[in-house]
Amino acid sequence: QVQLVESGGGSVQAGGSLRLSCAASRYTYGTSGDYGMAWFRQTPGKEREGVAAISPRGGAIAYADSVKGRFAISRDNAKNTLYLQMNSLKPEDTAMYYCAARAGWPGSTWTRENEYDSWGQGTQVTVSS
């Protein structure tokens, strides 16, 4: 497992941009390059939704259809940091955004919450129309 701390959330008008960061530390196994990581989001009363995921060395990336072409996930293993660049934000992107991690890469099941054993506390993103 690993300790994760998100930052970068805030309030923005529709069409604007935000960049989320997730700082990882206290790895119980390996290093940053051994962990697949993902961003999820959740609104009150709804299930947590997988937004984007990236493999341990960045060779594989996946996005939810709802964010393709607008969001970009990336990582810097030397800095133990995961990023989510969010452009052309819409009011429906409003949610609490969570960073998640697991050893290895889950592949096609990357959207499943139970594929990940480490979670951050979340950072709120609010998009106004």
C-alpha positions as CSV (number, residue, x, y, z in Angstrom):
1,Q,0.0,0.0,0.0
2,V,0.9,3.7,-0.3
3,Q,-0.1,7.0,1.3
4,L,-1.8,9.3,-1.1
5,V,-2.5,13.1,-0.8
6,E,-4.5,15.0,-3.4
7,S,-4.3,18.7,-4.1
8,G,-5.4,21.2,-6.8
9,G,-9.1,21.1,-6.5
10,G,-11.2,24.3,-6.4
11,S,-14.0,26.2,-8.1
12,V,-13.9,27.2,-11.7
13,Q,-16.4,28.3,-14.4
14,A,-17.5,26.0,-17.2
15,G,-14.8,25.9,-19.9
16,G,-12.0,26.4,-17.4
17,S,-9.2,24.2,-16.4
18,L,-7.7,22.7,-13.3
19,R,-4.7,20.4,-12.6
20,L,-5.0,17.9,-9.8
21,S,-1.9,16.4,-8.2
22,C,-1.6,13.3,-6.0
23,A,1.6,12.9,-3.9
24,A,2.5,9.4,-3.0
25,S,4.7,8.3,-0.1
26,R,5.3,5.5,2.4
27,Y,5.3,2.7,0.0
28,T,5.0,-0.7,1.7
29,Y,6.2,-2.4,-1.4
30,G,8.6,-1.3,-4.2
31,T,8.6,2.3,-5.5
32,S,6.4,4.6,-7.5
33,G,7.2,2.7,-10.7
34,D,5.6,-0.5,-9.3
35,Y,2.1,1.0,-8.9
36,G,-0.8,1.5,-11.2
37,M,-2.6,4.6,-10.4
38,A,-6.0,6.1,-11.1
39,W,-8.4,9.0,-10.6
40,F,-11.9,8.4,-9.4
41,R,-14.7,10.9,-8.7
42,Q,-17.9,10.8,-6.6
43,T,-20.9,13.0,-6.1
44,P,-23.3,12.6,-3.2
45,G,-25.6,9.6,-3.6
46,K,-23.7,8.1,-6.5
47,E,-21.1,5.4,-6.8
48,R,-17.5,6.3,-7.3
49,E,-16.6,6.6,-11.0
50,G,-13.3,5.8,-12.6
51,V,-12.1,8.8,-14.5
52,A,-8.6,7.8,-15.8
53,A,-5.8,5.4,-15.0
54,I,-2.2,5.0,-15.9
55,S,0.1,1.9,-15.7
56,P,3.2,1.9,-13.4
57,R,5.6,3.1,-16.1
58,G,3.0,5.2,-18.0
59,G,2.9,2.8,-21.0
60,A,-0.8,2.3,-20.7
61,I,-3.5,4.9,-20.2
62,A,-7.3,4.6,-20.0
63,Y,-10.1,7.2,-19.8
64,A,-13.8,7.1,-19.1
65,D,-15.7,8.1,-22.2
66,S,-17.1,11.1,-20.4
67,V,-13.7,12.8,-20.1
68,K,-11.9,11.6,-23.3
69,G,-10.4,14.5,-25.2
70,R,-10.7,16.9,-22.2
71,F,-8.7,15.2,-19.4
72,A,-5.1,14.0,-19.4
73,I,-3.5,11.8,-16.8
74,S,0.2,11.7,-16.3
75,R,2.8,10.7,-13.7
76,D,6.3,11.6,-12.7
77,N,7.8,8.6,-10.9
78,A,10.9,10.6,-9.9
79,K,8.6,12.9,-8.0
80,N,6.2,10.2,-6.8
81,T,3.4,12.3,-8.2
82,L,0.3,11.6,-10.3
83,Y,-1.5,14.4,-12.2
84,L,-4.8,15.0,-13.8
85,Q,-5.1,17.9,-16.2
86,M,-8.7,18.8,-16.7
87,N,-9.7,21.1,-19.5
88,S,-13.0,22.3,-20.9
89,L,-14.6,21.6,-17.6
90,K,-18.4,21.1,-17.4
91,P,-20.8,21.4,-14.5
92,E,-21.2,17.7,-14.6
93,D,-17.5,17.3,-13.7
94,T,-18.3,18.7,-10.3
95,A,-17.4,16.0,-7.7
96,M,-14.9,14.9,-5.1
97,Y,-11.8,13.6,-6.9
98,Y,-9.8,10.7,-5.4
99,C,-6.4,9.3,-6.2
100,A,-6.0,5.5,-6.0
101,A,-3.1,3.1,-6.3
102,R,-2.3,-0.6,-6.5
103,A,0.7,-2.8,-7.3
104,G,0.7,-3.6,-11.0
105,W,-1.8,-2.7,-13.7
106,P,-5.4,-3.9,-13.5
107,G,-5.9,-3.7,-17.2
108,S,-9.5,-3.7,-18.5
109,T,-10.9,-3.7,-14.9
110,W,-9.3,-0.4,-14.0
111,T,-12.6,1.3,-13.3
112,R,-13.4,-1.1,-10.4
113,E,-12.9,0.4,-6.9
114,N,-11.9,-2.9,-5.5
115,E,-8.9,-3.1,-7.8
116,Y,-7.1,-0.5,-5.7
117,D,-6.0,-0.8,-2.1
118,S,-4.7,2.7,-1.4
119,W,-6.9,5.8,-1.5
120,G,-6.4,9.5,-0.8
121,Q,-8.8,11.7,1.1
122,G,-10.1,13.5,-2.0
123,T,-10.1,17.0,-3.4
124,Q,-13.3,18.9,-4.3
125,V,-13.8,20.2,-7.8
126,T,-16.7,22.5,-8.4
127,V,-17.6,23.7,-11.9
128,S,-20.2,26.5,-12.2
129,S,-22.2,27.3,-15.4
